[in-house]
Amino acid sequence: MGLSATKQEIRKHVWSLMEKASVARFPKPIFGRIPNFESAEEAAAKLRELTIFSDARVVKVSPDAPQRPVREIVLRQGKRLLVPTPRLRKGFLLVDPVNNPGIDASFAATIRGAWEYGRPVGLGALPRVDLIVTGSVAVSESGVRVGKGGGYSEIEYGILRELRLVDQSAQIVTTVHDLQVVEEVPAEEHDLTVDKIVTPTRIINIRRKRPEPKGIYWDEVTDQMLEEIPLLKELAKAR
């Protein structure tokens, strides 16, 4: 079985496990998604207590449903929030609570709210990122994650890495349900490895054994990807 097929089997296993345990939340069905889960707020609260969170000024958080509580906490703590638009079709949105007096953090943590309170930022306006919080379908005890299969978290990271807005020292965290933590996930060169796994009940510190992706792996980028992700196309032209 190839790596892609193995990863898909892991996804199916986790999706089924969460459904059977009744820990999956709206939106449903969770199959094909980064699954939302019960007690996502507790996982976000645990993340808030970490030094890497309190020290961060700019936090990039995935736009997925289970990370909405994380995005809300980022804004309530007065930090700048960088959110990729779904599938990166519209690039990144930057929400700065300091420039939005009276911001409704709960609403601004949604994609619709991020559009209302935030602003699109192009390649030249993206800020340096202190902390990355990503969603996962599954993540191994060694920190290798599996997304829903589109590779967008890796592309987002690759763009920031190409622009030198993150480096190997940048901390990457995933917030997941305990059932999403699995024993092993096969890793490819472009896959992200997280430094911490935060669940509603525990924090798993990872001793990273492999480097993060060096940037965009251009030999894997297709013409269709360039057409669907304008920022990627712009970055390719600037090479």
N, C-alpha and C positions, 0 to 999 in steps of 0.2 A: 504494500500500500504506500503511495506517495505521500509527501508531507501535506499537500493540500487536502487529500482525502482523510488523512489522520486528523488534521485540524477540524475538518467538518464533522467527523465522528465525535470529537470532543465537544463541539458546539451542541450537537444533537443530544448528547448525553446530559449536558448541563441544563439545556432548555427543558428536557423531559423531567429531570430531577426536580427543578424548581416548580414546574407545573404540578407534579404529583405531591409535592410538599406544601402546595398552596401558599408559596411565599412570593409569587409573581404579582406585580401590580399592573394597572393600566400604564401604557397602551398594550393591548393584546390583539392578536396572539403574540407571544414573545419570540416565537420562532422567526429567525431572520433579523432580530433586533439585538441591540445591547439591552439586556432585560432589566426593567425596573423591578425593584424588590422591596419587600416589607423592611422597615427599620432603616431605610436609606438615610433618614435624618440622624439616627444614632451614629452611623458611620461618618457622616459629615461632622458631627460634634466631636468625635474622636480625632479626626483630622485637624480640627481647629485648635486642639490642645498641643499639637506638635510644634517644636521650635522652628522647623523648616517652614511651617505655615505662618507663624507669628512674625518671622523675619522677612517674609516675602512681601514685596511691594506690588509686583505685577504677577498675576496668576492666570495661566491659560487653563481653561476647563472645557472639556468636551461638551457638545450641545445635547447630549443624551439625557433622557428623563431621569435616570437614577442619580445623575450629578447635579440636578436642579438645586437640592439643598446645599450642595457645596458652593454653587454660584451665588446663592443667597447669602451665605455666611461670608464669602469674599467681599461682597458689597457692604454688608452690615459692619464689617471690620474696616471699612474705608480703603480697601485695596482696589487697584485697577484690575478689571476683569477683561481678559482677552478670550473671545468665544469664536471658534470657527463656525461659519454658517454650514448648514447641512450639506454634506458632500463637497464642501468648499466652493460651491458654485458662485457664491457672492463674496468669497474671500473671508476676512476676519472682521469681527465687530469689537470695538474697544468701548467699554463702559467705565466711566470714571465717576465714582460717587461724589468726589470733591467738587466736580463741576456740575453736579446735579443736586442742588439743595432740595431736601424734601423728597428724595428719590424713594419710590416704592420698591424696596429691594426684592420683595416677594414676586412682584410682577416683572421687574427688570431681569430676574433670574430665568424667565422664560425666553424663548427665542423671539416671540412677538415683542416682549418688553425690552429685550436687548436692542432690537431695531428702533424702538421708540426713544430709549434713553441713551443709546450708544451711537457710534458712528462707524461707517466702514473705513478701514485703514488699508492703504496700499503698501507695496513692498517698502517704499521709502519712509513710511510713517509707523511701521511696526515697532513696538518697544522691546527692549531686552526683557526676557522672561525669567523670573526667579524660581518659579515652581510650576510644574505641569501636573494636572490631575486628569486622568483619562478613564473612560469606561472600558469594560471588558465583558466578553461572554464568559471566558474562563481565564484563570491565571495560575501558573504553577508555583510550587513552593520555592522554586529558584528564581521566580520573578518574570518568567516569560509569559506574555499574555497572548490571548486570542481575541480578536475583535469579531465583527460580524462578517468579515471577509472582503471588505472594500479596500483596506489598506490606508484609510484616510488619516488615522492617527500617525502612521509612519510618514505620510506625505506632509502633514502639518509640521511634524518635528523636522523633517528634512528641509522644508522651506526655511524654518527658523535657523537651522544649523548652517545652511548655505549662506544665510545673511549674517552669521556669527552673532545671533541673538540668543542662542543657547550653546553650551559646550558640554563636555563630558561631566562637568561638575554639577550641572543642573539636575535637581532632584525630580524624579518622576514617581507619581503615586497613583494607584488605582483604588477606587472604592467599590466594593463588591459585597454580595452576600456570602456567608461562610460556605454555602454549597457550591459557590463558583471557584473555590480554591481546590485545585486538583494536584495530583502528585507530579505529573510531568506533562510538558507541552514541547513538541519539537520546535526548534528555532531555526529560522533562516537569517541570512546576513542583515536583511533590512528590518527585522523585527525589533520592536522596543523591548527593553527589559526594565521593569519597574524597580525602584529602590525600596518601596514600602507598599504593603497590601493592608488596606484598612477595611475592616468588616464591622458590623454592628457590635461584635463582642471582643475583637482583638486587633492588635497591630502586629504585623509580621515584618520584621526588618530583614532585608535581603542583602546578602554579601554578593554583590554583582560579580559574576564570573566571565562576563563577555562585554565588549564595548558596545556603546550605543551606535546606531547607524551614523555613518560619516556625513550624511547629507541625503540628497536625492540620488537614487541609483538610476541614472539616466538611461542606461541600457534596458531598463525594465519599463520605461515610460512609453506609452503608445500615443499615436496621433489622436485617438479618441480621448485619452486622458487630458491631452493638451487642450483639446477643444472644450471639454467639460469643466476644466479647472483653469480659468483665466489667469490666476496668479502664477500657476505653474508654467503656462505658456509665456507669460511676461518674463519669468525668471530664466526660462530656456533661451529667450532672445538676448538676454543680457549676459549670457555666458561668454 
